[in-house]
């Protein structure tokens, strides 16, 4: 694991991010004391993605009400044709 000072991290952030994107872990120090780590991001799990999509649909539903019409009524109405 590489170690860089805070000043160097600030001035070379773009290069450090490229290294991290390739899988490297970098520790940032301030006056020789570790204060942070740059690590590759982990992809969200499928469950987290699904829960996020459900939450987004609920927010959308709050913004755009169906004026008293239920989802069931819309489904049944669509089956008539």
Backbone bond lengths (Angstrom), bond angles and torsions (degrees), N, CA, C in turn:
res aa  C-N    CA-C-N  psi(-1)  N-CA   C-N-CA  omega(-1)  CA-C   N-CA-C  phi
1 X - - - 1.452 - - 1.523 107.75 -
2 X 1.327 115.91 129.05 1.456 121.70 -179.75 1.526 110.14 -80.29
3 X 1.329 115.49 153.56 1.453 121.81 178.29 1.522 108.31 -127.92
4 X 1.337 116.46 132.24 1.464 121.36 177.42 1.520 108.64 -133.85
5 X 1.313 115.32 152.09 1.459 120.58 176.89 1.524 110.68 -76.79
6 X 1.317 115.47 162.10 1.466 121.02 -178.14 1.518 111.43 -60.92
7 X 1.333 118.17 -41.53 1.455 120.63 -179.41 1.524 110.56 -63.84
8 X 1.329 116.37 -45.78 1.465 120.08 178.66 1.533 110.83 -63.37
9 X 1.320 117.05 -39.43 1.464 120.53 178.89 1.522 110.30 -61.93
10 X 1.318 116.00 -41.22 1.463 119.79 -178.87 1.525 110.69 -67.29
11 X 1.311 117.24 -41.48 1.462 119.35 -176.34 1.530 113.20 -79.57
12 X 1.325 118.00 -22.26 1.468 121.05 -178.09 1.521 111.95 -121.62
13 X 1.321 117.35 33.54 1.460 121.33 -175.53 1.531 112.39 -58.47
14 X 1.310 118.19 -43.51 1.471 120.79 -177.69 1.528 110.79 -59.64
15 X 1.328 116.94 -44.60 1.472 120.55 179.52 1.527 110.78 -66.49
16 X 1.314 117.13 -39.05 1.461 120.40 178.76 1.530 110.82 -64.69
17 X 1.319 116.87 -40.56 1.459 120.26 178.43 1.521 111.75 -63.62
18 X 1.305 117.33 -36.52 1.465 120.33 176.61 1.521 110.63 -63.61
19 X 1.333 116.94 -41.43 1.465 120.95 178.39 1.529 110.49 -64.26
20 X 1.317 116.54 -42.17 1.461 121.09 -179.91 1.524 110.04 -65.67
21 X 1.320 117.53 -39.15 1.466 121.17 178.92 1.529 111.24 -60.99
22 X 1.311 117.04 -26.23 1.468 121.56 178.33 1.527 111.95 -85.31
23 X 1.344 116.69 -0.17 1.459 119.61 175.58 1.516 115.80 111.22
24 X 1.306 118.36 -5.66 1.463 121.13 -178.27 1.532 110.86 -76.98
25 X 1.329 116.75 147.91 1.460 122.83 174.98 1.523 107.43 -107.39
26 X 1.326 116.18 135.03 1.464 121.00 -177.04 1.524 109.10 -128.01
27 X 1.339 116.31 130.30 1.457 122.04 176.53 1.518 108.58 -97.77
28 X 1.325 116.29 131.94 1.468 121.71 177.84 1.525 107.53 -102.56
29 X 1.317 115.38 130.90 1.456 120.35 -178.95 1.522 111.00 -115.58
30 X 1.317 114.92 156.33 1.459 121.44 174.20 1.523 106.09 -129.66
31 X 1.322 116.08 113.51 1.461 122.73 -175.61 1.526 110.64 57.72
32 X 1.352 115.68 38.01 1.458 121.69 176.94 1.517 115.33 82.97
33 X 1.329 117.70 -2.89 1.462 121.71 -179.21 1.528 108.92 -102.62
34 X 1.340 118.11 125.30 1.465 119.82 178.80 1.528 110.95 -61.48
35 X 1.343 116.09 129.76 1.469 120.76 -179.77 1.530 112.62 -123.92
36 X 1.314 118.07 -18.36 1.459 120.09 -178.29 1.521 109.69 -159.93
37 X 1.341 114.82 162.21 1.455 120.84 175.07 1.519 109.22 -131.16
38 X 1.298 115.61 137.89 1.467 121.68 171.06 1.524 105.63 -99.23
39 X 1.325 116.24 119.77 1.463 121.45 -179.39 1.516 108.32 -130.77
40 X 1.331 117.44 153.63 1.462 119.57 177.81 1.527 110.64 -60.96
41 X 1.318 116.36 142.32 1.462 122.04 178.29 1.515 109.53 -71.42
42 X 1.328 115.97 143.82 1.460 121.61 177.21 1.520 108.37 -94.61
43 X 1.327 117.93 136.03 1.468 119.15 177.52 1.524 109.87 -66.76
44 X 1.316 115.77 146.65 1.462 120.85 178.69 1.521 109.56 -65.92
45 X 1.302 116.48 142.65 1.465 120.11 178.86 1.529 109.08 -71.15
46 X 1.315 115.87 163.24 1.465 120.68 178.67 1.522 110.50 -61.02
47 X 1.327 116.84 -38.47 1.457 119.98 -179.68 1.526 110.41 -63.70
48 X 1.323 116.99 -43.39 1.467 120.40 178.32 1.521 111.28 -62.30
49 X 1.314 116.82 -38.28 1.461 120.90 178.19 1.528 110.70 -64.12
50 X 1.336 115.78 -44.25 1.464 119.39 179.76 1.523 111.23 -63.83
51 X 1.333 116.92 -44.44 1.462 120.26 179.50 1.526 110.89 -63.22
52 X 1.315 116.65 -37.60 1.459 120.18 176.93 1.520 111.90 -65.20
53 X 1.324 116.84 -40.09 1.467 120.61 178.80 1.520 110.96 -65.64
54 X 1.328 116.49 -40.52 1.466 120.08 178.43 1.524 110.51 -63.73
55 X 1.314 116.64 -43.56 1.470 120.23 179.04 1.525 110.74 -62.88
56 X 1.309 116.77 -39.27 1.465 120.79 179.30 1.532 110.82 -65.60
57 X 1.330 117.10 -40.76 1.465 120.56 177.56 1.530 111.15 -64.00
58 X 1.314 116.90 -38.41 1.465 120.01 178.37 1.529 110.82 -65.22
59 X 1.349 116.79 -40.79 1.475 119.82 177.18 1.523 110.53 -64.02
60 X 1.320 117.59 -40.16 1.458 122.25 178.71 1.523 110.36 -63.56
61 X 1.333 116.64 -41.35 1.458 121.65 -179.58 1.528 110.96 -63.94
62 X 1.334 117.35 -36.92 1.465 120.77 177.95 1.528 111.20 -66.03
63 X 1.311 117.03 -36.89 1.466 121.41 -179.03 1.523 112.06 -75.27
64 X 1.326 117.14 -29.53 1.458 121.94 -175.48 1.529 109.99 -127.60
65 X 1.326 117.39 79.04 1.471 119.45 -179.10 1.526 110.78 -66.96
66 X 1.309 115.68 160.44 1.465 121.38 -178.16 1.526 112.07 -95.87
67 X 1.330 117.28 16.61 1.469 123.38 177.79 1.531 112.34 54.43
68 X 1.318 117.36 47.00 1.451 122.00 175.83 1.512 115.29 83.81
69 X 1.309 118.19 -4.62 1.462 121.31 178.86 1.529 107.54 -86.99
70 X 1.319 116.27 132.16 1.456 119.63 179.58 1.521 110.79 -86.61
71 X 1.297 115.22 160.71 1.462 120.52 176.46 1.531 109.54 -61.05
72 X 1.335 116.38 -40.21 1.464 120.71 179.21 1.524 110.53 -58.39
73 X 1.333 118.22 -43.25 1.467 121.81 179.39 1.529 110.96 -63.02
74 X 1.311 116.36 -39.64 1.465 119.60 177.92 1.523 111.06 -64.92
75 X 1.334 116.39 -40.95 1.466 120.29 179.09 1.523 110.22 -64.49
76 X 1.334 115.52 -48.15 1.476 119.14 -179.68 1.507 111.68 -62.98
77 X 1.317 118.10 -38.17 1.467 122.22 179.66 1.526 109.67 -64.42
78 X 1.309 117.25 -38.95 1.456 121.24 179.96 1.522 112.43 -68.40
79 X 1.317 117.67 -24.65 1.470 121.72 -179.16 1.518 112.46 -81.28
80 X 1.308 117.63 -11.29 1.468 120.53 -178.75 1.521 112.02 -72.72
81 X 1.292 117.28 -23.02 1.468 119.68 -174.59 1.472 112.42 -92.70
